[in-house]
């Protein structure tokens, strides 16, 4: 009946050959439905493989950039400690100058009284 006819038509469609237009990176091709699906799966697998390799390259590149950044942007404890000691010595010297000038003004004030 109709169910058998539909099943036979579907079987014929799947087994028969058809021309599939160029689409999504696939060329126009005349093949079976199964053959066309195999080409789609093969193309997708190739794209996935390529994307995976691209990801590996990008991750490697990112790792190299992070390494360079940490090497150039990292804080050198030795250099920072040296700068801090220099600043402490400069502050100490400036404090002594201010203290000496203050004593000079006290002496001058006492002389002028």
PENOR-V711708 format. One record per backbone hydrogen bond with DSSP energy under -0.5 kcal/mol. NH is the residue of the N-H (numbers start at 1). CO is the residue of the C=O. If there is no record, write none. Layout:
# PENOR-V711708
{{NH | CO} {NH | CO}}
This chain:
# PENOR-V711708
{{5 | 1} {6 | 2} {7 | 3} {8 | 4} {9 | 5} {10 | 6} {11 | 7} {12 | 8} {13 | 9} {14 | 10} {15 | 11} {16 | 12} {18 | 31} {20 | 18} {20 | 29} {23 | 26} {26 | 23} {29 | 20} {31 | 18} {31 | 29} {33 | 14} {33 | 16} {34 | 14} {36 | 32} {37 | 33} {38 | 34} {39 | 35} {40 | 36} {41 | 37} {42 | 38} {43 | 39} {44 | 40} {45 | 41} {46 | 42} {47 | 43} {48 | 44} {49 | 45} {50 | 46} {51 | 47} {52 | 48} {53 | 49} {54 | 50} {55 | 51} {56 | 52} {57 | 53} {58 | 54} {59 | 55} {60 | 56} {61 | 57} {62 | 58} {63 | 59} {64 | 60} {65 | 61} {66 | 62} {67 | 63} {68 | 64} {69 | 65} {70 | 66} {71 | 67} {72 | 68} {73 | 69} {74 | 70} {77 | 75} {80 | 76} {81 | 77} {82 | 78} {83 | 79} {84 | 80} {85 | 81} {86 | 82} {87 | 83} {88 | 84} {89 | 85} {90 | 86} {91 | 87} {92 | 88} {93 | 89} {94 | 90} {95 | 91} {96 | 92} {97 | 93} {98 | 94} {99 | 95} {100 | 96} {101 | 97} {102 | 98} {103 | 99} {104 | 100} {105 | 101} {106 | 102} {107 | 103} {108 | 104} {109 | 105} {110 | 106} {111 | 107} {112 | 108} {113 | 109}}
